[in-house]
Amino acid sequence: MNPFSSGTRLRDMIRAIRACKTAAEERAVVRKECAAIRDSINANDHDYRHRNLAKLMFIHMLGYPTHFGQMECLKLIASPGFPEKRIGYLGLMLLLDERQEVLMLVTNSVKQDLNHTNQYIVGLALCALGNICSAEMARDLAPEVERLLQFRDPNIRKKAALCSIRIIKKVPDLAENFINPATSLLREKHHGVLIAGVQLCADLCKTSTEALEHIRKKCTDGLVRTLKDLANSPYSPEYDIAGITDPFLHIRLLKLLRVLGEGDADASDSMNDILAQVATKTESNKVAGNAILYECVQTIMSIEDNGGLRVLAINILGRFLSNRDNNIRYVALNMLMRAVTADAQAVQRHRATILECVKDSDASIRKRALELVYVLVNETNVKPLAKELIDYLEVSDPDFRGDLTEKICSIVAKFSPEKIWYIDQMLKVLSEAGNFVKDEVWYALIVVISNASELHGYTVRALYRAFQTSAEQETLVRVTVWCIGEYGDMLVNNVGMLDIEDPITVTESDAVDVIEIAIKRHASDLTTKAMALVALLKLSSRFPSCSERIREIVVQFKGNLVLELQQRAIEFNSVIAKHQNIRSTLVERMPVLDEATFVGRRAGSLPGTASTPTVPSVSIPNGVVKPVAPLVDLLDLSSDDVPAPSSSGGDLLQDLLGVDMSGASQQSGTGQASKSGKDVLLDLLSIGSPSAPSSSSTVDILSSNTSNKAPASPLDDLSSLSLSSRETSNAAPMMDLLDSFSPSPPTENNGPVYPSVTAFESSSLKLTFNFSKQPGNPQTTSIQATFTNLSPNTYTDFVFQAAVPKFLQLHLDPASNNTLPGNGSITQTLRVTNNQHGKKSLVMRIRIAYKINGKDALEEGQISNFPRDL
């Protein structure tokens, strides 16, 4: 016989295919066999039709196209014999799906078989219908399937129930027709029929609200009795699995009870006793028992509140955590995540076990346990939990250390009880995993340190100690460099010693050594080296004895290939070598950074980041007066020509290394720079102050990026640092920092006369502007601002701020006094340069802050009534 004739047996074809050594040989065999099958189909060979279809199914499973044999399935289904129908229905389920139009042709044959006297043929039709039934077939054949739910044979009833599930999923409108037949199946003694009936009722409840209410009202008590009988049933070899009677039926009943009890107190009460019985009597040392217990826990957590049952369920999950099977522990952690919202106190009792899971060797369990620990932390347990996590951080895997560090930082920031504890924990994290700490974390740490004035000495000494052992942690190096630059004198002089710390001896040279190590580390990046240069500039003023050594270190970077470092080195060297008279003012200690402003900016620039660490909300007064709102708000001008201010949520590293300010201000009387609207990290390096340089050739800090000017350098902002009132007369030499500007000689003012303008007036304050111009310089206008107190109260801490668009340059001189007496007045001089003189008029937004009897007051306004030819 030809091995590829239609009469070839299935086993011979399989043997021939398996004997192929290459894919090409296999394709050749399949191609010849398919050709023989096509010839047999065309010849309408009845004798080998079932054999041909069996071979087509095998070829289909190998991945070859067999669509040409689909009609053979229909012909075999229409055959009267059971063997032919069995092969036909098997081919129908394998070769066709519900999207095939050919399927419509088989509906009538299936309907006839559903009414067949042979129960095995009825079973074949139900099996096929339950697998590939389409919506149209479901509507046509639903009455037959509904009738078969009361068939005498339990196997047919079971198959009819499974087929009904497919029908109601395809056509939910038919669900009401199956409610009564389905509930009748719940009284079955045959476990196979009962499982199918329970599953059918569960799907009906999910599909139809009417069915849910009906089954909840009529069947809940019966289901509870069934589960009770099953739980208390004696040994039955037919259904026994590992000593447990039919765990599959257990689980199906528990799932249906969960659906019925959810949202209904009466139904939940009726099942409380049996759930408690199942939870306490089921053995947990077998896989089947654990499956039942897990389903029971899910049911308890889903039904209406019962405190005792929930505690029992959570205790079961706690036992799961001690199981050696990783899968059981993982599902227990998942379930505990859901249970925290229902009963956090009960979950807290298993905190120690959950912490042990954080140290598990399995990465999935570690990650899930860490998420659960993060949810469990609160104000009362933050200290022990943080200690455990930080201790584990020392030995954790590098792959897991990033996630662990992020969670620890978030926990410490969110629940910190006091600032000293927050600083201690953050220093431990920086020492162990500083390279995994995100930028936002150490930004927030610096803000907290800045506000904790009583802890400045303690913090800088702790950082110095940590640096000696963990100098490879980049983030720790940055924070250390910043703190030594700001508080290096406290480190050397042991200022602010606390009872809990030991004395430490650090010389000025030792402090400079730390900065030198940081700046010369091969692993240090641009940010660290830039911060180190700024710290050296500050220490050159604080440690005069080391000034020459510091200058030598700075000079080494004058030829650096990185332009940013080269520029800083050149400019800072100029400050150290030529400008000792203003250096101390330039590098004064930073003003306190406002925590609330920082938190607001971080929230605005990083939305939706739930795990982003924030500055801790510690209820410790920082002793800092309420700062004036960010100056960047002043630039909210209505003119279309006014450029939008730079966003405070910009790249913080760019702000850290670059300088791009958008306003000018001067605190009256004292000359201390008031807080501007630039990002707080500009302040971290003490680069940039709201004041503009006191020179006629003012550096344009509002338009440093215009097309006619080179980009602003860090020195532009160094030159804008405010001078104290005692050194105002030396403002002109300050411009030597740029080595390109020289003070202009004073000229007599014979320019035109302009009328006075009332720029601002309220019930308590009046501001008047008087204008003057120098001959030959029409672009520059001198404005004398007169502030008149209209009330008998004295205004203290008086601060005037102003902002202008980029086409204007603004310089503010110090005010005549920072106290405005009752019914008195003070003056302040402004100089405005209009780069588009004759095209655009002056426009200005102002803000005036002061205190009345110790309370903050704020006045704001926009001035646009300037004379047109200014």
SULGI-V320699 format. One record per helix or strand. SS is the DSSP state (H for helix, E for strand). FROM is the first residue (numbers start at 1). TO is the last residue. If there is no record, write none. Layout:
# SULGI-V320699
SS FROM TO
SS FROM TO
This chain:
# SULGI-V320699
H 10 18
H 23 42
H 49 61
H 67 77
H 82 95
H 101 114
H 119 132
H 135 148
H 154 170
H 172 185
H 191 207
H 209 232
E 240 241
E 244 245
H 247 261
H 265 281
H 287 302
H 307 321
H 326 342
H 344 348
H 351 358
H 363 376
H 382 393
H 398 415
H 419 436
H 439 451
H 453 469
H 474 493
H 508 520
H 526 542
H 544 555
H 563 578
H 580 586
H 595 605
H 631 635
H 652 657
E 664 667
H 680 684
H 714 718
H 725 730
H 732 738
E 757 761
E 765 773
E 780 789
E 795 803
E 808 812
E 820 820
E 825 834
E 844 852
E 855 863
